[in-house]
Amino acid sequence: MQAVQSDNMTEHEARELLENTAFKKSVETITNEYLSQIANSAVEDFEGREESYRMIKALQKIIGHFESIAYNKAVHNSKWKFF
């Protein structure tokens, strides 16, 4: 069975990246840094908190992109078949 390829990345490559310990730790570290910036910001620093929030959302979107590549086939195979 041939792997689905998206943006020059195969399902296998995307899954390997998502399961890579160093990658997972890096994502966690970056997320925690932004959460810390939000938690420790001055009350009047709305722009700083918004920027940190946008960065967390961007990181989540990137992870979601890799997940959609990695698990595309699993989702497709689990859909109900009516015919």
C-alpha positions, 0 to 999 in steps of 0.5 A: 500500500502506497503512503499518501504524500502531501507537501513532499512529506509522506505519512510515515515521515510526518508520523516519525516527526510527531513521535520524535522525542526531541521534537515533542520536547521542543514543542513543549518547551516553546509552548511553555515559554509562551505560556510563561510570558503570558502568565508573567506579563504586566497587566497592561501588556495586552499586546505581549500576551496577544503575541504569545497567544498567536504564537501558541496558535501558530505552533498548534496549526503547524502540529495539526498540519503534520497530524493531518498528513500522518493520520490521513489514511487512518481517518479515511479507513475508519469512516463508515462505509454505506455502500 
